[in-house]
Amino acid sequence: MSATVDFGHFQTQLRNKKAIGTGLFLQFIVLPFLGFVVVKIADFDEVHGITLLIITSSPGGAYSNWFCSIFNADLALSVTMTAISTILSVVMLPLNVYLYTKASYPADVIESLDWVALGISLAVVVSAIGIGLFLSAKFGSVKFRSFMNKCGNVAGLGLILFTSLAPEGGRITLNGREPIFYYGTIMPIVTGMICSIIISSLANLNKPERM
């Protein structure tokens, strides 16, 4: 999706301090805290709890850009936020995961986390955004961006289908869990959206930026 963004718009968004600051506050302060609260209330076991803490501490990636494209939000701001938050998450993600995991589970659980794998994931996202922006600056015609937008939409849909149906432990599991599992995984999304709408509205961001 970054290849569909006008590089000039990306440069403009880099100077959008209010929107960027609001997004970073929501990304690295509000959302990780909401994940921690849900883990404590739902009393998740270590596997599901730590997974949720990692997800809520992670920067926005392919999904956020895809949804912004679908719902006609400020895609340039989304791509800029993804780039900046991914770079900052090199420090903020391990810090939030460490703090909230330590506050939720025994200390020896932290040592079992695969920090190298987390670092590789961040590197992949930064590289993808960088390549997309380079292609946009190099071949930034309307036809090229339209083609890349279609590719991005197909990839986004494919990613949703894959993550929804991918086997868990070698088998597809769509039921058989306690209700609290579903409530617990939905709550950070719902409460995060509510907080983002309220805080971005108080910051007087325009509607595409709030989206």
N, C-alpha and C positions, 0 to 999 in steps of 0.2 A: 504493500500500500504506500510505502514511502516514495516509490517511483512515480506515483500519481500526483505528488505534491509539487507545485511550482517552487523551484529552489528559492526564488525571491520571497515567496510567502514564508518559507521556512526561516529565512534570515530575518524577516520582519517579526516573526513570532519569538525569536530569540531575545528580542527587546521588550516583549510583553511581560513585564515583571509581575504585574498583579495576577494574571492568569497562571503563569508558571509557578509563582509562590503559593497560590491557593492550591494548585494541583499537587505540589510537593508536600504541602502540609497534610492534605488528605491522604496522599499515597504512603507517606512514611511515619506519620504520627497517628492519624485517626484510624485508618484501616487495620494496621497491626494490633492496635489496642482493642478494636472491635473483635478481631479474631481471638485474642487472648480471653476476652470476656465470654465469648461463646464457648471456648474450650473449657473454661472453668464451670460455666453453668451446665453445659451438656455432660461434663465429666467424661470426656472422651478418653479412650485408652491411648497409649503412647504413639502407636502407629497412626491412627486417624488424627489425633490432636496435633502432633508435630507436623503432619502433612498440611493441616489447615493453617497452622502458624506460618509455615513456609510460603504457602499460597498468598496469604493476606499480607505478608512482608515483601512479596515480589513486585517488581515494577510492571506496569501495564505493557502488554506485548501485542501479539497478532490480533487477539480478540478485540481489544479496545479500538485499534485502527479500523478493523473490519466493521464493527458496529457503528463507528462514527461515519464511515462511508455509506452504510445502509440507511442511517437515520438523518443524513444530511447535516451532521454536526460539523464543527470546525476541524477538518481533517489535518490541516497544517499544524494546528495547535496540538492535536493528538500525537502526531508523529514527532513533533518537537519535544513534547512531554515524555514520550516513550524513550527517546534518545537520551535526554537529560536524566530521567529517573533511572534508566538502566545503568548509566555511568555512575551515578551516585549510589546505586544499590550495591556496588562493589564493597562499599563500607556499610551502608544502612541495612542491607538485607542480613548479613551475618550478625550485625549488632542487635537488630530487633529479634531475630531468631534466637540468639544467645540469651538475651534478657528475658524474653517471654517463655522460652523453653525451660530456663532455669527456675522461673517463678511457677512453672506448672508441673514439672517432673523432677525426679532425682537427678543429681548432677552428672552421673555417669552416662545418662542418655545423650547429653550434648556431645560427648566424645565419639559416639557412634555415627554422627551425621557425616555425610559425604560432602565435605566442603569443596573438594575438587570438582565434583559433578555440578555443583551450584555455579562455580566459577565458569565452567565450560558453557553452561546454559546462557549466562550473561554475555559471554564473548560471542556466542552465536547470534544473539539478538542485536548487539551493537554492530556486528559485521553486516547483518542483513539490512539494517537501517542505513548504514553507510553506503553500501552498494546501491540500494534503491535511490538514495539522494544523488549519488554520482550519476546514475543512469538518467535521472530526471534532469540534471544540469546538462548532461551531454546530449541527450536525445529528447529534449523536452517539448516535443510537438503535441498538439491536441490529440492526434491519432494515436501516438505512442502512449500517452497517459490514459486514453480511453481503453486501449488494449490491456494495459497493465491493471487498470481498475477491474476489468472483467476477470483477469487471471487472479487478482486478489480476492474477488468475491467467491470464485470457485474454490480457491485454496481455503478461505475462511469457512465455507460450508463443509468442505472435506475435513477440516480440523475438528469441527464440532461433531461430525458423525464419528470420526475416529476416536475422539476422547470419550464419547458417549457409549460406544459399543466395544471399545478395546477390552480384551480379556483381562480379568483381574486374577492373578495367580494361576493363569492358564485356562480360565473359564470365564464366560460372560455371566456377570451377576447383575441382575436388574431388580431383584427383590430379595426378601428374606432378611432385611436389616431392621433394627429397632427404629421406631418412628423418630426418636431423638437424633438419629444420624442425619435424616433428611432435613429436619428442622434446623439442626446445627449447621449444616453446610449451606442452607439457604439464607440464614439470618445475617451473615456478614455482607451478603449481596444486598439484601433489602435495607439493612441499617446503613450500609455504606452509601447507597443511592440517596437515601433520605438526608444523611449528613452532607453529601456533596451538593445536593440541591439547596439546602438551607445556607451552607457556608458560602457557596458561589453566588447565591442571591444577595447575601449580606455584603459580599465584596463588589456588588454591582457589575458583575460580568454580563456580557450580552448572552442571549439565549443559546446560540450555537456553541459558545465557549462553555456554558453551563452543561450542555449535553455532553 
